[in-house]
Amino acid sequence: MKVLLIAAAAALLLVLIAVVYLGRYVVYTPDGAYLDFGRNTALPAETTPSEPNGFQPVESVEIEYADPNVSKQTAEHVSGYYIDLDMLSDPDAVLQAVRDLEGPCTVMIDLKAGNGDFYYSTQIDGAPLANVDVSKVDAILSSLKNRGFTMVARVKTFQDTAFALEHLSCGLAISGGALWVGEGCYWLDPGDETVVAYLKQIARELAGKGFKEIVFDDFYFPESRQIVYESEKSRTQLTTDTATELLNFFASSNITISFGNPSEDFPLPEGSHFYVSDVTGSSVSHTIKRFGSLTDPSAQLVFLTGSKDNRFEGYQLLRPILSQLVGS
């Protein structure tokens, strides 16, 4: 019996060693996971934060700077429409909808997906383009800019499979070294300086295209216990520090930095908005309570909804541009 127990323990140990060893070769995709023994598992050499390896900095863009002695006290009122990635699969319909808009309003458009694809002609070297007609998305942006609409860009923040694969040390990992997957994507480390530099690149480029507000969506550190991460700071503090650095970078410009679907304990910076999606009329009051630290929810929260529920009245709203125009 002792011999059998020893043998069983030894076999279990070998299995654990094999699992840890093979973990570095696991590649996750939205369709599942597989082993890739040809994969380079070595971490890339440390890079200069302002120049991420493989994603070169974009050229400086002209940003309109305000009086540096005047701080932003309040964010502008938001009312208008939004364009999500599903809509951009039919860019012709979106372009026509934009051309049919009358009067000044705000238009928010999604421009980067969680897999790392960009939906406009980015000049960030190495950044992948989405499988859509990007030139027509560029035409949508030009139309919005030329007709004087207030342009808001929304980008996935820490979900970025492409960047994580190019910079393994920037991704959140599980035991064994494999990258953690959440919602079908690899996630970036909110506390990594190279990640912050990359986010600055994106925001700076979008500012040069006429956007007055950049929304960093899903701005939170995942709570999964699978993630192996050591820091003296809490996860909320890590994201707060990143937000502060982004805000400071654009502090004296005319660009507003806002955040989408943040964690409930993430403090809203002065002059920013929280953009919240997937909220029904019956859950409006509950959402307000969740973000209990907000001093003026009607001015700080922006709901993305197609609902005509009157419980949204009194709050800032963006409605889907396609369904809104056809009256559905």
Secondary structure per residue as TSV (DSSP state, phi and psi in degrees):
chain	resnum	aa	ss	phi	psi
A	1	M	-	360.0	-43.6
A	2	K	H	-60.6	-41.1
A	3	V	H	-62.0	-42.1
A	4	L	H	-64.4	-41.5
A	5	L	H	-64.9	-40.7
A	6	I	H	-63.7	-42.7
A	7	A	H	-63.9	-40.9
A	8	A	H	-64.8	-41.6
A	9	A	H	-64.1	-41.5
A	10	A	H	-63.8	-40.7
A	11	A	H	-64.2	-40.8
A	12	L	H	-64.1	-40.6
A	13	L	H	-61.7	-42.6
A	14	L	H	-62.9	-38.9
A	15	V	H	-63.7	-44.1
A	16	L	H	-62.6	-42.1
A	17	I	H	-62.2	-41.5
A	18	A	H	-64.5	-40.8
A	19	V	H	-63.2	-45.6
A	20	V	H	-62.6	-43.0
A	21	Y	H	-65.5	-43.7
A	22	L	H	-74.0	-19.5
A	23	G	H	-56.1	-34.4
A	24	R	T	-70.0	-18.9
A	25	Y	T	-97.7	1.1
A	26	V	E	-76.7	130.6
A	27	V	E	-117.9	124.6
A	28	Y	E	-99.5	139.8
A	29	T	E	-134.1	166.7
A	30	P	T	-58.9	-20.1
A	31	D	T	-93.1	-3.8
A	32	G	E	141.9	-159.6
A	33	A	E	-131.2	152.8
A	34	Y	E	-151.2	165.1
A	35	L	E	-94.6	132.4
A	36	D	-	-127.3	96.6
A	37	F	T	-75.6	-10.0
A	38	G	T	-90.6	-0.2
A	39	R	S	-71.7	139.4
A	40	N	-	-78.9	113.8
A	41	T	-	-96.8	-0.3
A	42	A	S	-75.1	138.3
A	43	L	-	-71.3	143.3
A	44	P	-	-67.2	155.9
A	45	A	-	-63.0	152.1
A	46	E	-	-60.2	135.1
A	47	T	-	-112.6	158.7
A	48	T	-	-69.1	128.0
A	49	P	T	-51.9	-36.1
A	50	S	T	-80.1	-9.6
A	51	E	S	-135.1	78.2
A	52	P	-	-58.8	137.9
A	53	N	T	-62.3	124.6
A	54	G	T	91.8	-24.5
A	55	F	S	-118.6	91.9
A	56	Q	-	-75.0	150.8
A	57	P	-	-63.2	144.0
A	58	V	-	-77.0	160.9
A	59	E	-	-65.2	153.2
A	60	S	-	-59.2	135.6
A	61	V	-	-110.4	154.4
A	62	E	-	-80.5	119.8
A	63	I	-	-117.1	133.8
A	64	E	-	-75.1	118.4
A	65	Y	B	-98.1	136.1
A	66	A	-	-89.4	178.8
A	67	D	-	-60.4	116.3
A	68	P	T	-63.3	-16.4
A	69	N	T	-87.3	-5.0
A	70	V	S	-108.9	116.3
A	71	S	-	-87.8	154.0
A	72	K	-	-76.4	119.5
A	73	Q	-	-96.0	-37.5
A	74	T	S	-137.3	152.1
A	75	A	-	-88.2	150.1
A	76	E	-	-68.9	154.1
A	77	H	-	-68.2	140.1
A	78	V	-	-115.0	123.1
A	79	S	E	-154.1	125.7
A	80	G	E	162.0	-128.1
A	81	Y	E	-135.1	162.2
A	82	Y	E	-129.1	153.5
A	83	I	E	-124.3	115.1
A	84	D	-	-99.1	178.3
A	85	L	T	-66.4	-32.7
A	86	D	T	-62.0	-40.8
A	87	M	G	-64.4	-35.2
A	88	L	G	-70.4	-8.0
A	89	S	G	-69.8	-15.2
A	90	D	S	-126.9	72.1
A	91	P	H	-63.0	-27.4
A	92	D	H	-63.2	-43.1
A	93	A	H	-65.0	-40.3
A	94	V	H	-65.6	-43.4
A	95	L	H	-61.0	-41.3
A	96	Q	H	-65.9	-39.4
A	97	A	H	-62.7	-39.8
A	98	V	H	-64.4	-42.8
A	99	R	H	-66.0	-26.0
A	100	D	H	-83.4	-10.1
A	101	L	-	-66.0	141.3
A	102	E	-	-123.0	142.0
A	103	G	S	79.6	155.1
A	104	P	S	-70.8	139.3
A	105	C	-	-164.2	179.9
A	106	T	E	-96.5	138.5
A	107	V	E	-128.5	119.3
A	108	M	E	-102.7	137.3
A	109	I	E	-133.4	134.6
A	110	D	E	-76.1	133.8
A	111	L	E	-131.2	-3.9
A	112	K	E	-146.0	130.8
A	113	A	-	-92.4	169.2
A	114	G	T	-66.4	-21.9
A	115	N	T	-81.1	-3.5
A	116	G	S	99.6	-4.1
A	117	D	-	-72.0	139.5
A	118	F	B	-100.0	140.6
A	119	Y	S	-104.3	17.2
A	120	Y	S	-141.7	172.6
A	121	S	-	-78.7	79.3
A	122	T	-	-73.2	148.6
A	123	Q	-	-103.1	9.7
A	124	I	S	-74.8	112.6
A	125	D	T	-61.5	127.4
A	126	G	T	95.1	-11.3
A	127	A	-	-76.7	126.3
A	128	P	-	-76.3	147.3
A	129	L	B	-96.2	147.8
A	130	A	-	-71.1	160.0
A	131	N	S	-84.3	58.7
A	132	V	S	-136.3	172.9
A	133	D	-	-77.9	90.8
A	134	V	H	-62.6	-31.7
A	135	S	H	-62.9	-32.9
A	136	K	H	-75.1	-32.3
A	137	V	H	-65.1	-40.2
A	138	D	H	-59.1	-37.5
A	139	A	H	-65.9	-36.0
A	140	I	H	-62.4	-45.5
A	141	L	H	-63.6	-41.3
A	142	S	H	-63.9	-40.5
A	143	S	H	-63.5	-44.3
A	144	L	H	-61.4	-43.8
A	145	K	H	-67.2	-46.1
A	146	N	H	-67.7	-26.7
A	147	R	T	-95.7	3.8
A	148	G	T	81.7	20.2
A	149	F	-	-75.3	151.2
A	150	T	E	-77.0	116.1
A	151	M	E	-98.4	128.3
A	152	V	E	-122.4	127.9
A	153	A	E	-105.1	136.9
A	154	R	E	-119.0	132.1
A	155	V	E	-133.4	143.6
A	156	K	E	-64.9	135.8
A	157	T	S	-92.5	-72.4
A	158	F	S	-94.9	-7.6
A	159	Q	B	-87.1	113.9
A	160	D	-	-164.6	87.5
A	161	T	H	-61.5	-44.3
A	162	A	H	-62.1	-46.8
A	163	F	H	-67.8	-37.2
A	164	A	H	-64.3	-38.4
A	165	L	H	-70.2	-30.3
A	166	E	H	-78.9	-24.1
A	167	H	-	-135.4	79.1
A	168	L	G	-57.4	-34.0
A	169	S	G	-71.6	-11.9
A	170	C	G	-91.4	-7.3
A	171	G	B	-93.5	156.6
A	172	L	-	-79.1	133.4
A	173	A	B	-119.5	160.0
A	174	I	B	-105.5	176.2
A	175	S	T	-60.7	137.7
A	176	G	T	100.1	-15.1
A	177	G	S	100.9	-11.5
A	178	A	-	-68.6	150.2
A	179	L	B	-75.1	141.1
A	180	W	-	-76.4	142.3
A	181	V	E	-115.2	129.4
A	182	G	E	-136.4	129.6
A	183	E	T	56.4	34.9
A	184	G	T	79.6	8.6
A	185	C	E	-133.5	156.0
A	186	Y	E	-77.4	147.8
A	187	W	B	-114.0	144.0
A	188	L	B	-90.3	156.3
A	189	D	-	-76.4	113.8
A	190	P	T	-61.5	-21.2
A	191	G	T	-95.1	4.9
A	192	D	-	-86.4	131.0
A	193	E	H	-65.3	-34.3
A	194	T	H	-66.7	-37.2
A	195	V	H	-63.2	-44.8
A	196	V	H	-62.4	-41.1
A	197	A	H	-62.2	-38.8
A	198	Y	H	-64.0	-42.9
A	199	L	H	-64.2	-37.1
A	200	K	H	-63.9	-40.3
A	201	Q	H	-57.1	-48.1
A	202	I	H	-61.8	-48.7
A	203	A	H	-64.2	-39.8
A	204	R	H	-65.0	-40.9
A	205	E	H	-64.9	-43.0
A	206	L	H	-66.3	-34.6
A	207	A	H	-60.6	-37.3
A	208	G	H	-69.7	-15.7
A	209	K	T	-94.5	4.0
A	210	G	T	105.4	3.7
A	211	F	-	-77.5	135.3
A	212	K	S	-99.1	-13.8
A	213	E	E	-144.3	135.4
A	214	I	E	-116.1	125.4
A	215	V	E	-106.1	115.9
A	216	F	E	-88.5	106.8
A	217	D	E	-84.5	155.3
A	218	D	S	49.2	54.4
A	219	F	-	-88.0	79.8
A	220	Y	S	-158.0	162.3
A	221	F	-	-94.5	121.5
A	222	P	-	-56.1	146.4
A	223	E	-	-93.2	4.6
A	224	S	-	-58.2	135.9
A	225	R	T	-74.9	-12.1
A	226	Q	T	-72.4	-23.5
A	227	I	B	-72.6	127.2
A	228	V	-	-97.2	111.4
A	229	Y	-	-150.5	130.7
A	230	E	-	-120.0	127.1
A	231	S	-	-160.4	147.2
A	232	E	S	-73.6	-16.4
A	233	K	S	-94.9	151.7
A	234	S	-	-73.0	164.6
A	235	R	H	-65.3	-35.3
A	236	T	H	-65.9	-39.7
A	237	Q	H	-65.9	-35.5
A	238	L	H	-62.5	-45.6
A	239	T	H	-70.2	-34.1
A	240	T	H	-64.0	-40.9
A	241	D	H	-63.7	-40.3
A	242	T	H	-64.2	-43.6
A	243	A	H	-59.5	-42.8
A	244	T	H	-62.0	-41.1
A	245	E	H	-66.3	-40.0
A	246	L	H	-64.8	-42.7
A	247	L	H	-64.3	-42.1
A	248	N	H	-65.0	-34.1
A	249	F	H	-63.0	-35.5
A	250	F	T	-108.8	16.8
A	251	A	T	-57.9	-39.5
A	252	S	T	-100.0	15.0
A	253	S	B	-103.7	-177.9
A	254	N	S	-94.6	15.8
A	255	I	-	-96.2	131.5
A	256	T	E	-97.9	130.7
A	257	I	E	-104.1	122.3
A	258	S	E	-128.1	179.3
A	259	F	E	-139.7	143.8
A	260	G	E	-113.1	136.7
A	261	N	S	45.0	54.3
A	262	P	-	-77.2	173.0
A	263	S	-	-69.3	156.9
A	264	E	T	-64.9	-28.3
A	265	D	T	-95.8	7.5
A	266	F	-	-76.9	123.4
A	267	P	-	-76.1	132.1
A	268	L	-	-74.4	120.8
A	269	P	-	-66.9	152.1
A	270	E	T	-62.8	133.9
A	271	G	T	85.2	5.5
A	272	S	-	-110.8	168.1
A	273	H	-	-116.3	156.3
A	274	F	E	-103.9	122.9
A	275	Y	E	-99.6	123.6
A	276	V	E	-124.0	129.7
A	277	S	E	-116.8	172.6
A	278	D	S	58.4	41.8
A	279	V	-	-113.1	128.2
A	280	T	-	-91.9	165.4
A	281	G	G	-58.7	-36.6
A	282	S	G	-71.0	-16.7
A	283	S	G	-107.4	9.1
A	284	V	H	-60.4	-51.1
A	285	S	H	-62.9	-36.7
A	286	H	H	-65.7	-39.4
A	287	T	H	-63.2	-41.3
A	288	I	H	-60.2	-42.0
A	289	K	H	-68.0	-34.8
A	290	R	H	-60.0	-39.8
A	291	F	T	-98.0	61.2
A	292	G	T	-65.5	-17.1
A	293	S	T	-79.1	-10.4
A	294	L	-	-69.3	132.5
A	295	T	S	-82.8	-28.7
A	296	D	-	-144.1	80.3
A	297	P	H	-55.0	-34.6
A	298	S	H	-66.0	-24.1
A	299	A	H	-102.3	-16.2
A	300	Q	H	-106.4	-27.8
A	301	L	E	-93.6	139.7
A	302	V	E	-124.0	118.5
A	303	F	E	-92.2	134.8
A	304	L	E	-102.3	109.0
A	305	T	-	-154.5	149.4
A	306	G	-	-101.5	0.7
A	307	S	-	-72.9	144.6
A	308	K	-	-100.8	12.8
A	309	D	-	-57.1	130.4
A	310	N	G	-70.7	-7.0
A	311	R	G	-72.9	-9.8
A	312	F	G	-86.3	-11.7
A	313	E	T	-62.3	139.8
A	314	G	T	94.8	-6.9
A	315	Y	S	-115.0	161.7
A	316	Q	E	-74.9	134.3
A	317	L	E	-132.3	143.0
A	318	L	E	-124.2	130.0
A	319	R	E	-112.9	153.5
A	320	P	E	-61.2	128.4
A	321	I	H	-67.3	-36.3
A	322	L	H	-72.5	-53.9
A	323	S	H	-66.5	-31.4
A	324	Q	H	-63.3	-40.5
A	325	L	H	-75.3	-26.7
A	326	V	H	-91.8	-0.9
A	327	G	T	79.1	18.9
A	328	S	-	-84.5	360.0
